[in-house]
C-alpha cells in the first residue's frame, strides 16, 4: 500500500468536501429544525503502521472516542471537540497507545454525509519487545501531534459509520522523530439534548 498516495487522497477529499459541500434544502433555511444530538461516541478498528520511518510492518489496532459538536446555523462548518484513543498491542516488535484531543471541523453534505478534518494533540507511549532497541529499553513516551480527515455517514438519525485517515508526529529521546499513520473504520452513535434549530 502506498501510504503517501492514500494520505494525500484522504486529505484531498476531506478538504474538498468541506470547501464544496452545500447544505440540503431544509438545512439552508434559517428556520429549519433538525434532530441531531450533539454528543457522538465511536469505536472501531485501525490498519496502522507504527514506525514507517524505520520499518514497514503493518498491524491491526482499535480505537474509540467521543465528539461534542456545536451545530452552527449561520456558519459553514460545525466545530467539535474530539477526544480519541488508539490502542495498538505489541506484535513481533512494537505497539503503541495514543490518547489525544483537539478540534474537528465538519460540514453536512446531502444531509447524510459529513466530511471533516481534525487536528489533535496528546500523549503517546510506544512499547518494544525486549531486545528491539537493547535489553533494557521496553517503552518510550512522546507528545503526539495528529492530523487527518474522513467522512461520517448517517445510516440513521443517531447511528452511522465513520472512515478516516490519521497521520501523526512523534519525537522520542533526543533526536528520534517518526510518523505513524492509520486508516480507521468505526461505528458511531449520537445522543444528547434533543432537537435544535438550524
N, C-alpha and C positions, 0 to 999 in steps of 0.2 A: 504494500500500500504506500502510495506517495503522499506522505503526510503534509508536505508543503502545498501540494495541489488541493488536498482536502481542506486544509485550514483556510487557504485563500478563497476557495469556493464557498465554504460555510460563512465566512465573514462577509463576502460579497453579497450573498443572498440575504443575510440578516440586515445589512446596511441598506441594500436596495429596497427591501420590504419596508423598512422604517421610513425611507425617503419618498417612496412612490405609492404607498398604500393609501386608499381612500375609504372613508367610513361608509357603512351602509346607509340607506335612506333614513331608517329610524334613528341611527346614531348621529346623523348630520343635523337633525332637528334639536334645537336647544331644549325643547320641552319633552323630548323622548325619554322614556324610562326603561332602564334595563335592570335585570335581576341578576347581577353578577357579584357574588360575595367577595370581600377584599382580601381574605386570607386563603392562601393556597399551600397545601403540603404536597410533596412529591417524593417518590422513591423509585429506583431502577438500577440498571446495570451499566457498566462502562467498559469500553475497549481502550486500553491505556498503554502508553509507552512511558515507563517510569524514568528512564535515563537515556533518551535517544542520543544525547551527545557522546555517550561512552560505549553503548552497545545497543543493538536493535531488537532486544527482546520485547514482545508484546504480551500482555496478560489481561485477565478479566478482573474487574473490581465492581464495587457497588457504591451508590451514592444516595443521599437523601437530603431534604432541606425544606425551607419554608419561605414564602414571599408574603409581604404585606404591601398591597397595591393601593395607591391613591388615584382613583379614576378622576380625570380632569376634563370636563366637558368643553372647556374653552381652549385647550391646548392640543397639540398634535400628537404628543406621546403621553403615556401613563407611566409615572415613576413608581418603582417598587424598592423596598428594602429587602434584600435577599440574604439568607444565610444558608450555607450548604456544607456538607461533609462528604469527602471522598475517601473510601477505605479500600486500600489495595493490599491484600495479605501477601506475605513473603512467598515468592515462588522459589525457584532454584537459587536465586541470588539476592534480589531486593524486593521490598514492598514499601508503600508509603501511605501515610494518613495526612489529610489536609482538612482544616476547619477554617472557614472563611466567611466573610460577609461584605456587603457593599451595595452598589447601585445597579439596578436593572431598568432599562427603558424599553417599553413595548408599545405596539400600536395595533389596533384591530383592523383586520383586512378581511372583507367578505364575512364579517360577523363571527366566524368560527376560527379563523386563522390569526394568530398573534405573533409576528416576527419580533425578535428582541435582541438587544445587545446588553452585555453586562461587564462590569469591572469590579473585582473583589480583592480584598487583602486579608491575609490570615496567617495562621501558624501551621507549619508542616514538619512532619517527622519522617525521615527515610530510614528504613531498617535493613540491615545487611545480614546475610548468612555469615557466621563466623569464618574468618579467613578471606573474605572477599576483598577487604582493604586492610588486612592484617589481623592477627589473632585477638586483639583487644578491641577492635572497632566493630560495634554492632548497631549503632544508630547515629544519626546526626540531625540537627534541627535548623530551620530557616524561617525567616519571614517569606511568605509566598504571595506573589502578585499574579492574579489570574484574570484573564480576559477572554471573551468569546461571544458567541451568539447562537441563536437557534430559533425554533418555532414551537409554540404551543398550539395544539389543535383541540378545539372543544368537541367532544363526542356528544356530551350532554351539557346542560347548564352548569353543573357542578363537577363534571368528570371529563377527563381528557387525556391526551398523550403529549409527551414532550420529547424533542430530539435537539441536541445541541453539540457544538464543538467548544472545547475549552483548552486554551494554552496557558502556560504558567512559567514563571521565572523564579528559580531558587538560587540562593547564594549561601553555600556552606563553607565552614572552615575560613581560611584567609583568602583563597583565590579560586575556589571551585564554584562555577556557575553552570547550571544546566536547565533544560527547558522541557519538562514533561508535558504531554498533551493527551487528550482523551476525546473519544466520541461517546456520548451519553444518551441513553434512551430510558424514559420513565413514564409512569402513570401519575397523574395528579388529581387532587380532589380539592375543591373550593368550598369554604364555609365562612360564615361571618355574620354580618349585621343586616341582611335583607336588602330591600330594593333601594336603588339610588337613581336620582335624576341625572341625565346625560345630555 
